[in-house]
Amino acid sequence: YTYEQLMAEVEDIKADGVEVGTIGKSEQGRTIPYIKIGNGKQHMLLIGTHHAREWITSQFLMKLVREYAEAYNSHGKVEEYPASLLNEISIIAIPMLNPDGVMIQQKGLKATDINGNFKLWSMNHFSFNFSRWKANGQGIDLNRQYPSGWDELKKFPAWPSFKQYRGKNPAVAIEVQQLINFTEKIKPEIAIAYHTSGKEVYWYYKNSMDTIEKDFALAVQIAKKTGYELSFPQKDAVGGGYTDWFISTYHKPGFTIEMCESIEETNPPSSCLHSDWEGNKEVPLMLIHEMVKIHE
């Protein structure tokens, strides 16, 4: 699923009366779009493709927003949940946070001009296998860039790489800066970052005692709906991820959902979208339903 396909679909969905905008541009100047569905003054934020090889989460989110937009415009439902819930809490999706990385993962050295080829090749540890690429176009792992827990992350690799380089400082990657600024602007009530792979739900990062019971109850609901494993944090777990920052900054529920069967060092097969769709498609509306009940 390419960046070009994403942008074509974003243009198409405008015709459905859906709000489309941008949070900014990537390091290499590519637009990072968002899509908003509903008129709720509060927001749920959904984010795909922090990691380049996880572009199937972008494809999933575009399928999700199309179905939700159709249900909302027709006053319909997504399974048991009425789309009118989006008048209480609207959904804002950022389908592809890391378009530069996606281009590299899919096109390899063809993703850059000849002057950048050696630098790109060196960041890939002199391998021509770019299918394993996770980082952005600068060799920074975007989900190891957020301020909460960044200092605790391992300093290896110590230079730009196809994966796991945390950067010289937190939030130096422009894509992360854009997402932090956008989050601070809309102040979501709840956030989900979609990743692959492993079929797990992560929900905890130093959650406050005031919210931990509610956050755990919502995580249980996600795990039940998706059939994924509900992961409990290890004692030596460190942060640096988006939901780590979101939870510790806003003291609101944030979830990392790892879609697809576990797969090593490449993108999951496209069959994952089909196999995991049914379990995941209701989750955002289900969470909004639960949040509205809590507020009531």
N, C-alpha and C positions, 0 to 999 in steps of 0.2 A: 504494500500500500504506500504509494509515493506522496511526496509533498504536492506535486502537481495535481494528483487525484483529490487530495484534501481540499486544495484551493478551488478546484472546479465544483466540488460538492458544496463548499461554503457559499459560492456564488449562487448555486441552484436553490439553496435553502432560503435565501433572501426573498425569493418569490412567494414563500409561504407566510410572509408577514413576520418572520422571526428576526429579532434584533441581532445584527452582526457587527462586530467591531474588532479592534486590535488592542493588545496589551503593549505593543511595541514591535521592535524588530530584533532579529537574532544578530549575533556577532558578524555574520556575513551579509546582513541586510535583508533577510527574508522576513516577511510579515508573519507575526504570530497571532492568528485570529482567535476571537472568542465568539460564542453563540449563546444568546440568552433566550430562554423560553419561560413565559409566564409574566404576571404582573405583580407578584409578591414583592413587598418592599424589603423583605429579608431574603438572603441568598444562600444557596448551596453551591459550592464550587467543586467542579470535577476536572481533573487534570490528567492528560495522557502524555506518554512518551517523554518522560524525563530522560530515559535512556534510549539511545538511537535504535538499538536492535529490538526494542519493545514497541515498534510502530503498530503492532496489531491492536494496541490499546487506542490508538487514534481511529482506526477503522471501527472498532467497537463503539467509541463515543459518537462518531458520526452516524452510525446506524441507530444508536440510542436517541440522539436529538431529533432525527427524522421521525422516528416512531412517536416520540413524546410530542413533537410539534403537531403531527397529524391528529393525535388523540386530543390535544388541547384545543386545536382549531375546530374540531368536530364535536366538542363537549363529550368526548368519549372516555374510555378507561384504558389503562395498561393492566391487563389481567383484572384483579379485584380492586385496583386503586384508581379513583377518578382523577383525571388530569386537571380538574379544577383545583386540586391541591396546590397547583403552581400559582394560584392567586394568593396563597398564604406565604409560601416560600418559593421563589423562582429559582430555576437552575441556570447556572452559567458554566459552560463547558469550554475548556481550553484543550482542544483535541491533540495538538502537537506542539509541545513546548520546545522541542529540540530539532527543528527542521534541518539545520546544518549537519548534525550528526546522522540524521536519517539519510541524507544525500550521500554521505561518506560510506555508511554501512551498506547502501544499495549499489553504489557506483564505484567505490574504491578510489583509485587515483584519478579517475575521470571526473570526480567531483570537484577538482581544483585545477588551476592552471599549472603549466609546466614548472613555473618557479616555486610553487608550493608543494610539488610532488615529493621531493626528498624529505621535507619537514613532516609531511603527512605519513610517509612511509616509516620514518624514524619513530613517530609516535605510535605506530602500529608494530613496533619492535621488529622492523624490517621483515614483516610478513606481508604477503599479498592477500591474506585471508581477512578481508574487511568485514565479513559477516558477523564477526565477534565484537565490532565497535559499539561501545556504550556512550562514550563521551560526546561533548559538543565539538564544534569545529576547531576549538583551541586546545583540545585534549584535556578538558576539565570535566570531571564527573559531576553533573548538575545536582544529583541527589546526595552529594557529600559536600555541599556548598553553603548550607544554611547555618546561621549563627549558633543555634542551640546544640551544644555538644560538639561543635566543630573542633575545638582544641583537643578533645579526647581521641579524635580519629588518628589512625596510624599515618605516619608521614611517608610511608612507602606506597606507591612510587613517589619519588621526590621531584619528578618533572612530568610535563604533559605526556599523557598516555592514552591508549584506547579505552582504558577503564581505571577507575578507582583513584585517580589523582584528585586530591581535594582542593587544589589551588593554593596560592601563596597566602591568601587570606579568605575569610568567609565572604560570600556575596560579591566576588570579583567578576564572575561570569555575568554577562549582560542579561542573559535569559533569566537568571535567578533574580537579578535586580528588578527586572520588569515584573516578575511574578510576585515578589515581595511588595512592590509598590501597588500593584493591582489588588492584592489581598488587603492591604491596608486601606485602600480606597473603598472597597465594597464591604469589608468586614463580614465575611460569611458566618452564618450560624453553625455551619458544618462543612467539612471538606473531605474529599476522597481523592487520593492519588492512585492511579491505576498503573500497575507494573506487571511484568512477567518474569519468572514463572514460579510454579510451586503450589498453586491452589491454597493460599493461606490468607488470613485476615490479621493484620497488625493494628492494634488500637491503643497501645499504651506508650507514653513517654512522660514520666513524672507528672501524671495527671493529678490535678488538685483533689483533695479529699472531698470537696464540695461537689465534684462532678464525676468522680470515678465510678460510682455505682451506676449512674445513668449511661456513661460511656460504655461500660462493660455490657450492660443490657442491650444496647444498640448493636454492639459487636456480635453478641450471641445471635441476634436476629439476622445479621448479615451472613454469618456462618451457616445458620440453619437454611436460609434461602438459597445460598450458593452451593452448599455441600462442601465448602472449603474448611480447612482446619483453622481453628481459632488459636492463634499463637500467643503464648505468654512470654513476656520478656525475660531474657537471661540476665543473671546478676551483672555480667560484664558487658551488657548491651550498651552501645554508644549511639550518639545522635548524628546530626549533620543532615538529616533528611527533611523534606518539606513538612511532612505531618509532625515530626518532632518539633520543628519550629512553630507550626500552627498551634499545636496543643499547648506548648509551654508559653506562648505569647498571648493567646486569646482565652485559654482555659475553656475551650469548647471542643466538642468531639471531632477528631480527625482520624481517618482510616487509610491505611495502605492496603489495597487489595491486589494480591498477586494472582493473576489469571493464568490459566493453562497448566498443563502437565509440566513437571520440572524438566528443563532442557539446558544443556551446558553450552555456553559460549557461542550462541547464535540466536536468531529470531525463531519463535515458535512457528510451527506449521500453520497455514491458513485454516486448516480444519479446526483449530482451537476456537476460532470465532463461532463456528457452528455449534460445537460441543458445549461451549461455556455460555452461550447467549441466553438460553432459557433461565438459567439460575441467576444471571446478573441483571437482566433487563428490568426487573421490578425493584431492584435495591434502592435506587435514588428516591422513587416515589414512596416506597415503604418507609424509608427513613424520614421523609417529610411528614408522612402520616403520623409516625411516632413522635416526632418533634412537636407537631401541632397538638397532639394529645397532652404532651408534657406541659406545653405553654398554657393549655386550658386548665 
